[in-house]
Amino acid sequence: MSDKLLEEIPSLDLADFVSGDPARKAAFVQALGEAYQNIGFVAVKNHGLSDELTKRLYTATQSFFALPDDVKSKYEIPGLAGQRGYVGKGKEHAKGRNTGDLKEFYHVGQIVTDNDPVKEEYPDNVWPAEVPDFESATSTAYKLLENAGKNMLRAIALYLELPEDYFDAKVHNGNSILRAIHYFPIEDPDSVPADAVRAAEHGDINLITLLMGASADGLQVLRRDGKWIPITALPEQIVVNVGDMLSRHTNNRLKSTIHRVVNPPRELMHTSRYSIPFFMHPRSEMDLTCLESCIDEQNPKQFPDITAGEFLNERLIELGLKK
């Protein structure tokens, strides 16, 4: 692994991995692994989402969040720990904090189309009647991002010298979430807590996160020397980062790097920011025990054994979404 401190996240082309060319594939695997050992983030093009779909999805998302709060709240379903439908303003906070983030969001979960019994574990999705295209746009994007995520995990498996299909069964009908986020306008910055931010520093819970381009600046990642650097991606790229589950499974060989969304300058606090991450989760029964190949004298086992479902439950409590 390079000890170089990066000023920006590396850019990769997923077409190299699926090209059928062994040299291009191997180069992609090596570059991805090095980036994930170094900073935990990459920007990726040729991920399968079209510009047209991205525009449709953002249009539907903006239309939903433009609805009055009392209409949006109809889709906030008690007892689901925020795993489907709407979660209102300021209700989620980062682990270790009590101040809510300056955001509201909408969750779409796994769409099981076969006879997999795991379907019984998942609540039904909730669709806003006021935005007819929301279901179609989010469902289509969900499956495309899930497919891109499977290819990324195959590359990760090869880098870890595991079988290429190591993650395939573990993420088939996994508990993944598409989250449409609205960082809402603040007309009076003095009216919110002094420490309130759009998204406080945190690591993601899941295996990997695939983030479609955000509509404004603000996303930053904490480099290992303590410097925050901006995450930037070209319009045709998505950002893909390591989550805590993958970091844990690899005994922190691959880095789940702390990141945040900072507030804009005070004069721009009255503006909205939209973002749509896809949190790729495995099935709840996946064993996150540290891989033996990632444990040695220099890197002894750092985490107790746990399943993905148990780990998710712990985090939802820590984030204030579950009691």
LINWO-V608416 format. One line per field, one symbol per residue. ss: DSSP state (h for helix, s for strand, l for the rest). burial: I if it has 9 or more other ideal C-beta (glycine too) atoms within 8 Angstrom, else O. Layout:
ss->???
burial->???
//
This chain:
ss->lllllllllsssshhhhllllhhhhhhhhhhhhhhhhhllssssslllllhhhhhhhhhhhhhhhlllhhhhhhhsllllllllsssllllllllllllllllsssssllllllllhhhhhllllllllllllhhhhhhhhhhhhhhhhhhhhhhhhhhllllllllhhhhlllllssssssslllllhhhlllllllsssslllllsssssllllllsssslllllssslllllllssssslhhhhhhlllllllllsssllllhhhllllssssssssllllllsllllhhhllllllllllllshhhhhhhhhhhlllll
burial->OOOOOIOOIIIIIIOIIOOOOOOIIOIIIIIIIIIIIIIIIIIIIOIOIOOOIIOIIIIIIIIIIOIOOOOIIOIIIOOIOIIIIIIIIIIIIIOOOOIIIIIIIIIIIOOIOOOOOIOOOIOOIIOIOOIOIIIOIIIIIIIIIIIIIIIIIIIIIIIIOIOOOIIIOIIOIIIIIIIIIIIIOIOOOOOOOOOIIIIIOIIIIIIIIIIIIIOIOIIIIIIOOOOOIOIOIOOOIIIIIIIIIIIIIIIIOIIIIOIIIOOIOOOOIOOIIIIIIIIIIIIIOIOIOIIOOIIOOOIOOOIOOIIIIOIIIOIIIOIOIOO
//
